[in-house]
């Protein structure tokens, strides 16, 4: 994605910044690159007081590095030291009961970015978890809502049609060729 459109991460981070969230949850972060960019370049550090990421982070886990997590290094490394102590990494799959319990036990979130497992079932489950923990006035972003080689589009449409209490929309095109969905409670 980054190679096909270098404006992607910048535009996404600027979308995040428009909401000036104080709490943010990401479900499926890979390396935390998007969140790190948001914190560095788009004023995220000025408003964000808590960032929670749910991701397995197993492939690059190294007990000799920081807290073992590459996500942690990208968020709390030297350029992001301000997030140290306010960053929560919930290691695990968002479908696991223990992970869901930890997410629900935390704060509500002003901004939630869903980019987890790309199946219809996982997207619906992640969106349900996001809706449960969304703060009043908060917004959910869903990634890859037009990526037809995955189950995300079907899951996005299924979730939106079964949640009339949310205003849902999605964009795709030059910057977001695989789509970006938005959900906000009426």
C-alpha positions in Angstrom: 0.0 0.0 0.0 2.7 2.5 1.0 4.6 1.9 -2.3 1.5 2.4 -4.4 0.5 5.7 -2.8 2.9 7.5 -0.6 0.1 9.9 0.6 -1.8 7.1 2.2 -0.3 7.1 5.7 -0.1 10.9 5.7 -3.8 11.3 4.8 -4.9 8.6 7.2 -3.0 10.2 10.1 -4.4 13.6 9.2 -7.9 12.0 9.3 -7.2 10.8 12.8 -5.9 14.2 13.9 -9.1 16.0 12.8 -10.9 14.2 15.7 -8.3 15.2 18.3 -8.8 12.0 20.3 -7.6 11.7 23.9 -7.9 7.9 23.8 -7.3 5.7 20.9 -7.6 1.9 20.3 -6.1 0.1 17.3 -7.2 -3.5 16.5 -4.5 -4.9 14.3 -1.4 -2.6 14.1 1.2 -4.8 12.4 4.2 -2.6 13.4 2.4 0.5 14.8 3.6 2.6 11.8 0.4 4.5 11.3 0.0 5.3 14.9 3.6 6.4 15.2 3.2 8.7 12.2 0.1 10.2 13.7 1.9 10.9 17.0 4.9 12.4 15.3 3.5 14.5 12.5 -0.2 15.2 13.1 -0.4 16.6 16.6 -1.3 13.2 18.2 1.2 13.7 21.1 -0.5 17.0 22.0 -3.9 15.5 22.6 -3.5 11.7 23.0 -3.2 10.6 26.6 -3.7 6.9 26.1 -3.0 4.6 23.1 -4.0 1.0 23.2 -3.1 -1.5 20.5 -4.4 -5.0 20.2 -2.1 -7.2 18.0 -0.3 -10.5 18.2 3.1 -9.0 17.6 4.6 -12.5 17.7 6.6 -12.7 14.5 9.0 -9.9 15.6 8.9 -10.5 19.4 12.4 -10.2 20.9 12.8 -10.4 24.7 16.2 -8.5 24.4 14.6 -5.4 22.8 12.7 -2.8 24.9 9.7 -4.7 26.2 10.1 -7.2 23.4 7.8 -5.6 21.0 8.5 -3.8 17.7 5.2 -2.0 18.1 6.4 -0.7 21.5 9.6 0.5 19.9 7.8 2.4 17.2 5.4 4.0 19.7 7.7 4.6 22.7 11.1 4.7 21.0 13.3 7.8 21.3 11.0 9.9 19.1 7.9 8.8 21.0 9.2 8.8 24.6 6.1 10.9 25.5 3.9 7.8 25.1 6.0 5.7 27.4 3.7 4.9 30.3 0.5 5.8 28.4 0.8 3.1 25.7 -0.9 -0.2 26.4 -0.1 -3.2 24.1 -2.6 -6.0 24.5 -0.8 -8.9 22.9 -3.3 -11.4 21.4 -6.0 -11.9 18.9 -9.0 -9.6 19.1 -11.2 -12.7 18.9 -9.8 -14.2 22.2 -12.1 -13.8 25.2 -9.2 -12.6 27.4 -8.2 -9.9 25.0 -11.8 -8.7 24.6 -12.1 -8.6 28.4 -9.0 -6.4 28.7 -10.2 -4.0 26.0 -13.6 -3.7 27.7 -12.0 -3.1 31.1 -10.0 -0.1 29.8 -11.3 3.3 29.1 -13.7 4.1 26.3 -12.0 5.3 23.2 -12.5 8.5 21.1 -11.0 7.0 18.0 -10.8 3.3 17.1 -8.9 2.0 14.1 -9.9 -1.5 12.9 -7.4 -3.3 10.7 -7.4 -6.8 12.1 -7.8 -10.2 10.5 -9.3 -9.6 7.0 -12.3 -12.0 7.2 -16.0 -11.1 7.3 -16.4 -12.7 10.8 -13.4 -11.0 12.3 -14.4 -7.6 10.9 -17.9 -7.9 12.4 -16.5 -9.1 15.7 -13.9 -6.2 15.8 -16.6 -3.6 14.9 -18.9 -5.0 17.7 -16.0 -4.6 20.2 -15.2 -1.2 18.9 -18.9 -0.1 19.2 -19.0 -1.4 22.8 -16.0 0.7 23.8 -16.5 3.8 21.7 -16.9 7.0 23.7 -19.8 9.4 23.1 -19.0 11.4 20.0 -16.2 9.0 19.0 -15.5 7.5 15.6 -14.5 4.1 14.2 -12.3 3.8 11.2 -12.4 0.5 9.3 -9.5 -0.3 7.0 -9.7 -2.1 3.6 -13.5 -1.8 3.2 -13.1 -2.1 -0.6 -10.4 -4.9 -0.6 -12.5 -7.5 -2.5 -9.8 -10.2 -2.1 -10.8 -10.3 1.6 -13.9 -10.6 3.7 -13.7 -7.0 4.9 -16.2 -5.5 2.4 -18.9 -8.1 3.2 -18.3 -7.7 6.9 -18.4 -3.9 6.7 -21.7 -4.0 4.8 -23.2 -6.6 7.2 -22.1 -4.7 10.3 -23.4 -1.3 9.0 -26.8 -2.7 7.9 -27.3 -4.3 11.3 -26.4 -1.2 13.3 -28.8 1.6 12.3 -27.7 3.6 15.4 -24.5 4.3 13.5 -23.9 6.6 10.5 -21.6 4.6 8.2 -19.8 5.6 5.1 -16.7 4.6 3.2 -14.4 6.1 0.7 -12.1 4.6 -1.9 -10.0 6.1 -4.7 -6.6 7.4 -5.3 -5.5 7.7 -1.7 -7.5 4.8 -0.2 -7.7 2.4 -3.1 -8.7 -0.5 -0.7 -11.2 1.7 1.1 -11.6 3.3 4.5 -14.9 3.1 6.4 -16.2 5.5 9.0 -18.8 4.8 11.7 -20.2 7.3 14.2 -23.1 6.8 16.5 -26.1 9.1 15.6 
